[in-house]
Amino acid sequence: MRTTERLMLALLVSMSTTPALVDAQTSSDPKAAAQSSAAPGPNANDDSPDWLFPIAELNKHLPSWLRFGGQYRNRFEGPMGIGLTRTDDYYLLDRLRAWVNIQPKEWLRFHAEVQDARIFFNHHIPNANPFEDNWTLWEGYAQIGSSTEGWLDVLGGRQVLEFGDERVIGPSDWLNVGRTFNVARVDIHHADNKVSVFASSVVPENDTDLHSAIKGNNLYGVYGSLKTIIPQATFEPYVLWRVAPANPGFAEEVGHGHLNEVTMGLRWVGKLPADFDYNTEFDGQTGSLGASSIRAWAGYANAGKTFPNIRLSPHAFIEGNYASGTKNPLGHDWNTFDQIYPSNHDKYGFADQVGRRNLVEFRVGTEQDLTKKWKIKEAFEGFWLATSNDNFYNGGGAIAVPAHPGASRHIGNELDLIAEYNLNKGLTFGFGYARLFAGQFLKTTTPGHDYSYPYAYFQYNFSMSGFHYPVSQKPPGVESEGK
């Protein structure tokens, strides 16, 4: 089946599926969850009939301390060239999340959320994480204090962690299953400034209902978000400490031994005069991996400009990325950057074939608002290995192709075309196409076929609390309303 035929089938499937099947909230960040637990505003349903959002209507009549919500997402994918071979597949991804917030006091809140993620009609893609994970606890935590009022709130339980633009820590929400953490967290906040102190353990990819954490695999951190230091800018310094036992299942450990790693980072994002904007982040890593000493770093710089006086108000951007690799595998230094737990989708192409390890990337693109509801984006990426002595890593951080010292470092180029229609804050449709053109490295070390990724989806939010738009690259203050 050709790409155009697959996309047409996907759109038909998406359009024909009724809202009665629908599901879950996107972000369970404490602030977002607190906002979504409030009663809908008076204008919440102005652009849609009440019958389309019965949960939002129900919440209006419930006691103020009780709120229900959820999200349903349905996405058709038809990847071609899987593993850079001639293998193709097409399948339907189905994800339901349903949550309840109970807030008996202004300073006390309980949040519980379940997730059911499934894959249908697949032929080669396995029925396993990150495509399928049936009925599990996605989030469940208690919060003392308010995320928006006062100076302090404390949270403990299972929660999604999102910091910055999620290049270091995020839920990887584009995946059908996604990522969550068992966490204890304290947030200190005042006047748009916030500091989070947390201890966490990522929820592993296994088949148990509760997904018990792997003993000794922990992440500790202090993450600041300061919005009053520099005008029209957000300044985000952070320190992360990651430890993990020797385990061949960890992509970052690669059989070398116990991991003890400290990451120091700084993100700086904001607006400039004449409708320019910027977004930059740099990380340095030190510590040990078995007998090796860690000396790794990564960084990116993004500059953009919006043209409000031109039709469609286009926003153009250019970006450079670097993540170090190990130049001498036989030495005592480990230089391969640990991408930790990112949301890589879109940052390194929509095809999701490239990870933030041993990487050099150059990216340009544009975004346009065709109408108030239609958004489109075009991007082009070029990928190279930072060193041919290290491996090529996939979007999850695992080895995709072992090192071939002396081979070409050019991984390939990618073209992304994306469109999204936001009917309202509760219902979104989108489709796109990404193609990774194999470069000389992939042609030498693999069968070398290009990888294509067409998809189409719709997403329905029970409580109309809004979504994260995958189209926009704009920094805080210039993104589209509802992001």
N, C-alpha and C positions, 0 to 999 in steps of 0.2 A: 504494500500500500504506500503510495507516494505521500510526501509531506502535505500537500494541499488537501488531499483526500482525508488524511488523519485529522487535520485541523477542522475541516468541515464536520466530520463525525464528532469531534470533541465539542464543538459549539452546539450541535444538535442535542448531544447528551446533556450538556449544561443547561440549555434553555428548557428542555423537556422535563427536567427534574423539579418537582414541586417544592415550594418553600416549607411545606409541612414536614419535610425530612430534617429540617435544619438545626445548626449547632452553636459554636463556642466563642468566647472572648479571646482576643489575641494576646494581649499583654496582661500578665498578672502581677506586674509591678505594684507594690503597695499603694502608691499614689493613684495609679490608673484604676486599680480595683476599688479603691475608696470612692473615686468619682463615679464609677459604673454602678456602685451600690446605692448611690443617691437616686432619688426619683427623677425621671426624665424632665427636662426643662419644658416650658410651655410651647416652644417652637420645635420640639424634637421631631414631631411627626408631620410638619407642615408639607413636606414634599412626598408623602407616601400615605396610603390608606391605613387605618388602624388595624384592619384584619391581617395585614401582612406581618405585624409584630405583636402577636398576642401576649408574649412574655412581658414586653414593655408596658402593655396595657394592664396586665396582671399586677406588675410592680406598683402601679399607681394606686391600687386598692389595698395593697398589703400594709401591715404595720411598718413604720419607718425603719425598724431594726432588722427587717427581713427582706432580702432581694435574691432573685433568681436570674440566671443568665446563661449564656452559652454561645457556641459558634459552630457552624457546619461549613466544611470546605470540601469541594469536589473538584479534582483536577485530572484531566486527561494528559498523558505524556506519550510521546512516540519516539524515543531515542533511536538513532541509527548510527551504526559504527561503534557499538558498545565494546569497550576494551580496545578501540582502534582497529577492530576486525570488521568483518562483513556482517556481524550479528546485529539484527534489529529486533525491536520489541515495541509493543504498545499495550497500555494498561490504564486502569482507572484507579486513582487514589482517593480514598474516602476517609474523612476525619471528623469526628464528633467530639466536642468538649461541652460539658455541662457543669455549672458551678452554682454554689449558694454562698451568700454572705450573711452572717448573723452578727449583729452589732448591738448587744444589749445596753452598752454604755458608749458615750462618745470616745472614751479612752480604751475600749475593749472591742476587738473584732475577731471573728473566726471565719476563715475562708476554706472551702473544700471544693475540689474540682476533679472530675474523672475524665479520662480520654479513651476513645476507641478509634484506632487507626487501622485501616485495612487496604489491601490491594486486590484488584479483580482483573481477570482476563489476561494476566501476564503469562509469558511463555518462557522467558529466560531470567528475568529479574526474580529473586527469591522472595518467598512469603516470610520476610523477617525484617527486623530493624535495619535501616531506618524507614522501611516502607510499611511495616505492619507491626502492631503491638496491641493486642486485644484487651480492652477494659482494664485499665490500670489507674492507680492514683497519680494524677498529674501534679496537683498541688494540694496541700493541706497544712495550714499553719494558723497560729494564733498571734495576734498583734496587740501590744499594749502601748497606748499612746497614738497620736494622730500623725499621719504623714504630711499633713498640710498645716496643722496648728501646733503651737508650742515649740519646744526646742529639741524634744527627744521622743523617739519611739523604738520599741524593741520587738523583734519578730523571731519566731522559732518554728521550725517544721520543714515542709517541702515547698520550695518556691522556685520560680523562674528568676534567674539573675540576668540583668541587662545593664551594661555600663557603657557610656559613650555611644559610639555608633556600632558597638558590638564586634569590633575587630579583635578584641582580646577575650571578652566574656559576653556571651549572648545565648539565646535559646535555639538558634539555628531553626527558626520557625518555618522556613520554606520546606524543610524536610517534613515528611508526613508524620513522623513521630516527634521530632524535636528533642530538646534537652532541658532537664530540670535538675535541681540540686536539693540535697538535705542540708539545711543551713540554720545557723544562729547568727542574728544580725542586729546591729544597733545603728540607727541613723540619727545624726545630729544635724539640725537644720535651722536656719534663720536667714531671713531677708534674701531669699533666692540662692543661698549658699547651703551646701549639704556635704557632709562627710559620712561615709558608710564604713563601718568596721564589721567584718564578717569572718566566720569560719564555716567551711562547707565541704561537701563531698559530692561529686557528680553522681547522678543516678545512672547505674550501668545499663548496658543494652543486654538484657536477658529476658527470660520468659516467665519470671515469677510475678505475681500480682503486685507486690510491694517493691520489687527491685531493690533489694537490700544493697547498701553501698559496699564497695570493696574496702576491706579493712586496710588502713594506712594510706589510702589514696585521697589526700586532702588538699584543699586550697584555702589559704588564709589571705586576707587582704584589707587594705585601707584605701578607699577610693573617694577623692574629693571632686566636687562639682561646684565651682565658684563662678558666679555670674555678675558680681558687683565689683570685681577688681579692675577689669578692663572694659571700657564702653563697648556695647554691642558685641560682646564676645563671651565665650564660656571657657574657663581655664580649668583643666582636669588633671591634677597630679595624682599618682597612685603608686602603691607598692604591693606586690603580690608574692606570696611564698607558697610554693608548690612542693609537696613531697609525695612520692609513690614508691611502693615496693618493687623489687625486681619481678617483672611479669612480662612474658613475651607477648601478651595480649595488648600491651600499651604501645601504640605507634611511636610515642616520644622516647620510649626506653630502648627499643630495638635490641633487646637482649643484653644490654651492657651492664645492668645492675640497678641499685637503688638510686632514685632521683631526689635531689635536694637542691632546689632552684629558687632564686630570687629574681623577680622582674621589677624593674623600676621604669615607670613610664610617665609621659606627659602628652596630653591631647589639648589642642588649642584650636577653637573653631569660632568663626564670627563673620561679621559683615564689614565692608569698607565703603568709602564714598563711591559715587558713580555706579552703584549697583554691582560692585564686585564682592566676592565672598571667598573665604579660605577655610581649609580644614586640614590640619596636620597632626601627626602623632609619631612619637619616637619611643622605642623601648630598648633597654639594655638588660641582658641576663647574665647572671653569674651563679656559681655554686658548683655542684658536682653531679656527675652521672657515672655511677660505678667508680672506676679508678680515674676517670677523665675529669678535667676541670672545664666548667662551662664558661665560654666567652662568646656570646652571641648578641646580635642586635637586629632590629628591624625598624623601618620607618616609612612613612608616606607623606606626600604633600599634594594637596588638591587646591586648585585655584579655579574660580568660576566667575561668570558675569551674566547677569540677566539683562535682556534688552526689552524694557517695558513698552517702548514706543514703536516696536516692530510687531506686526501681526503675529499672533500666537504667543507673544512674550517669551521667546526662546531663552533658555538658560544653557550656556555652553560651558564645558569644564575640561580641564586637562589635569592628569594625575600621574605621579611616578611612585612606584612601590619598590622596596628592597627588603629582603629577608635573608640573613646570612646562611651560608652552608659550610660544611667541614671540608677544608682544603686538603688536609692530611689525615685520612682515616686511620693511619697507623701511629699517629702522634698521641700526645697526652691531652690535647685540647679538643673539646667538643664545641664546634661553632655553629651547629645547626639550630636555627631559631625554633623555639617551641611556641607554636601558635596558641597553645593553651585550649580554650573552649570558645571559639569564635562563631559568629554567624557570617560565613564567608559568601553566601549567595549575593551576587551582584558586585561585590567588592572586587572579585577576580574573575568577572564574567558570569553571565547567566547560565552557562553550560555546567558550571560547578565541577570542572575537571582539574582545577589547579588549586593547590594549597599555599599557605603563607609560610613556606619553608624553602630555603635554597632557591630564592626566586628574585628575578628582576622583571618588573612589569611597567609598561607604558600604556596609558589609557587616555582616550579623548572621547567626547560624546556631547550630545545635545538633548534637551528635554523641552517639550512644548505642551501647552494647554490648548488643544484643538477647540474645546468648549469649556464651560465651567465643570463639566463632568468627565470629559475625555482627556486622557493624558497619554502622551507617547514619548518614547525614548529610543535613541539610537546610540550605540557605543562601539568602539573598536579598541581591541587590546592586542598588544604584542607581549609574548612571554619568553624569557630566557632563564636558564639556570645561572645562579650566582657563581657556581663552580661546577665543572663537569666531573670533579672528583667525588661529588655527593649525589644522592639519589634525586629523582623527580618524585615529588610528593603530591598526592591527590587532595581534594578539598577537605577530607577528614583528617589530614595530617599523616596518613599511612603511606608507605612506599608504593608508588604506582609503577615505576620503572627503576630497577637498580642502577647504580652508578656505572657509567662507561667512560673512564678517564680518557681524555683526549678527543672525545666525540664532540660534535657541534653542540653549542649551548642553546641554540634556538629551538625552543619547545614548539612554538607555533603562534598563529594569530587567530583572533576570534572576532566575529561580528555578531552583535546583539540587536534585535529589533523587538520592542515591547510596546504593548498598548493596554490601557486599562480604562474601564468605564465605571465610575462611581455613581450609582443610581441615587444613593443617599448614604447616611452613616451606617446603615445596616446591611446593604446589599451591593456587592462589587463583582464585576465581570472583568476578565482579562485574558489575553492570549499573547504569545510571543514565539520567537524563533531565534535560536543561537546556534552558531556553527564554529567549531574549532578546526581550523585548517592546520593539519599536521606539518610541523617544521622539520628541519633536517635531523634533529635529535630523535624525534618520534619515528621518522621514516627509517632511521638506521637501527633503532632498538626495538621496534614493535612492527606489526604488519603495516602500520603507517596510514591507515584509512582515516579520513576526516570523521569527526564526531558531530552529529546534528541533534538538536534538542528542540522539537516543536512541542508546544503545550497550550492548553486552554483551561480556564477554571472559572468557578464562581464561588463566592464566599458570603455567607449570611450570618449576621450577628443578631442573636435573639433580643438583646437589650439596647441595640442601636448606639453602642458606646464608641463606635469608630474603629478604624483599622490602622495598621502600619502599611502605607503604600509602598510597594516594591519598586515603583517607578522613579521616585524622586531621590536626587543626590544632594539636594540643597541643605545647607546647615541650619541650625536653629535660628528662627527669626525670619527665614525666607521660604520655609517649606509650605506646602499646601495645607489649607485648613483641614483638620481632621486627621492628620498623620499620626 
